[in-house]
Amino acid sequence: MPGFVLLLRERGDGDPAIRLGLTVSKKVGGAVVRNRMKRRFRALARELVPESGLCGADLVLIGRPGGIARDYDLLREELRKALSKVARTTVRAVDDAGGDVVQ
């Protein structure tokens, strides 16, 4: 089981920005542990999200208890795999005006 859960919501508002939300519950640990995990998530997101090509989407990373003990390289590969899976499963259709419509 990976050290996080990745949620994706395509906004459909025409804004190409990728927004990121991070959450780590108290079940993971104290404030120091939660903040360390969020810093790791931010670093991973800066590295991997721009290359994922998910424009116009809201991403949420939810930290799980095992995530803080994971090796950074392993977390990177897990996030890369999750982003590619999300990109493959996102279905796009074209409307009459030629714009993308998410289904």
Kinemage of the C-alpha trace (Angstrom):
@kinemage 1
@onewidth
@group {chain A} dominant
@subgroup {mainchain}
@vectorlist {calphas} color= white
{ca met a 1} P 0.000 0.000 0.000
{ca pro a 2} L 1.461 3.378 -0.977
{ca gly a 3} L 2.148 6.102 1.560
{ca phe a 4} L -0.610 8.328 0.171
{ca val a 5} L -3.918 8.452 -1.648
{ca leu a 6} L -4.206 10.603 -4.779
{ca leu a 7} L -7.527 12.196 -5.682
{ca leu a 8} L -8.177 14.045 -8.938
{ca arg a 9} L -11.005 16.342 -9.926
{ca glu a 10} L -11.052 18.047 -13.291
{ca arg a 11} L -12.548 21.505 -12.903
{ca gly a 12} L -13.728 22.158 -16.443
{ca asp a 13} L -13.519 25.936 -15.977
{ca gly a 14} L -11.041 26.577 -18.774
{ca asp a 15} L -8.200 27.511 -16.404
{ca pro a 16} L -5.141 25.381 -17.266
{ca ala a 17} L -3.630 25.681 -13.777
{ca ile a 18} L -3.019 22.530 -11.760
{ca arg a 19} L -4.002 23.069 -8.134
{ca leu a 20} L -2.634 20.915 -5.331
{ca gly a 21} L -4.060 20.171 -1.918
{ca leu a 22} L -2.240 18.316 0.840
{ca thr a 23} L -3.695 16.747 3.928
{ca val a 24} L -2.151 14.579 6.614
{ca ser a 25} L -4.305 13.567 9.577
{ca lys a 26} L -3.265 13.355 13.203
{ca lys a 27} L -3.353 9.566 12.899
{ca val a 28} L -0.056 9.824 11.005
{ca gly a 29} L 1.732 11.552 13.858
{ca gly a 30} L 2.324 14.809 15.649
{ca ala a 31} L 2.716 18.212 14.045
{ca val a 32} L 6.413 17.717 13.278
{ca val a 33} L 5.775 14.436 11.478
{ca arg a 34} L 2.777 15.785 9.564
{ca asn a 35} L 4.670 18.886 8.442
{ca arg a 36} L 7.645 16.791 7.335
{ca met a 37} L 5.337 14.621 5.270
{ca lys a 38} L 3.705 17.665 3.666
{ca arg a 39} L 7.147 19.075 2.798
{ca arg a 40} L 7.997 15.785 1.092
{ca phe a 41} L 4.708 15.895 -0.836
{ca arg a 42} L 5.373 19.488 -1.971
{ca ala a 43} L 8.837 18.551 -3.207
{ca leu a 44} L 7.461 15.545 -5.089
{ca ala a 45} L 4.658 17.630 -6.588
{ca arg a 46} L 7.068 20.328 -7.820
{ca glu a 47} L 9.073 17.600 -9.505
{ca leu a 48} L 6.357 15.394 -11.009
{ca val a 49} L 3.065 17.244 -11.419
{ca pro a 50} L 4.162 19.653 -14.200
{ca glu a 51} L 5.270 16.744 -16.388
{ca ser a 52} L 2.026 14.810 -15.801
{ca gly a 53} L 0.030 17.021 -18.183
{ca leu a 54} L -3.153 17.195 -16.083
{ca cys a 55} L -4.024 20.800 -16.901
{ca gly a 56} L -7.197 22.167 -15.349
{ca ala a 57} L -7.254 19.650 -12.509
{ca asp a 58} L -7.345 19.720 -8.737
{ca leu a 59} L -5.075 17.126 -7.125
{ca val a 60} L -5.255 16.140 -3.473
{ca leu a 61} L -2.575 14.064 -1.773
{ca ile a 62} L -3.712 12.426 1.443
{ca gly a 63} L -0.874 11.164 3.619
{ca arg a 64} L -1.112 7.680 5.108
{ca pro a 65} L 0.626 6.413 8.256
{ca gly a 66} L 3.254 4.382 6.389
{ca gly a 67} L 4.243 7.270 4.128
{ca ile a 68} L 6.647 9.031 6.462
{ca ala a 69} L 8.825 5.941 6.869
{ca arg a 70} L 9.035 5.314 3.112
{ca asp a 71} L 12.130 6.089 1.132
{ca tyr a 72} L 11.819 9.319 -0.888
{ca asp a 73} L 12.675 7.530 -4.150
{ca leu a 74} L 9.952 4.961 -3.501
{ca leu a 75} L 7.405 7.734 -2.873
{ca arg a 76} L 8.521 9.404 -6.113
{ca glu a 77} L 7.924 6.224 -8.099
{ca glu a 78} L 4.560 5.638 -6.426
{ca leu a 79} L 3.428 9.178 -7.251
{ca arg a 80} L 4.729 8.919 -10.815
{ca lys a 81} L 2.784 5.672 -11.246
{ca ala a 82} L -0.386 7.164 -9.706
{ca leu a 83} L -0.204 10.275 -11.924
{ca ser a 84} L 0.281 8.202 -15.074
{ca lys a 85} L -2.626 5.948 -14.105
{ca val a 86} L -4.883 8.964 -13.514
{ca ala a 87} L -3.809 10.496 -16.836
{ca arg a 88} L -4.636 7.256 -18.676
{ca thr a 89} L -8.058 6.839 -17.100
{ca thr a 90} L -9.207 10.426 -17.632
{ca val a 91} L -11.640 10.416 -20.554
{ca arg a 92} L -11.902 13.474 -22.773
{ca ala a 93} L -14.425 14.250 -25.477
{ca val a 94} L -14.589 17.232 -27.818
{ca asp a 95} L -17.685 19.462 -27.842
{ca asp a 96} L -19.152 21.158 -30.907
{ca ala a 97} L -17.029 24.287 -30.405
{ca gly a 98} L -13.813 22.236 -30.406
{ca gly a 99} L -13.150 22.527 -26.677
{ca asp a 100} L -12.456 19.654 -24.328
{ca val a 101} L -15.329 18.292 -22.283
{ca val a 102} L -14.536 15.898 -19.463
{ca gln a 103} L -16.821 12.895 -19.116
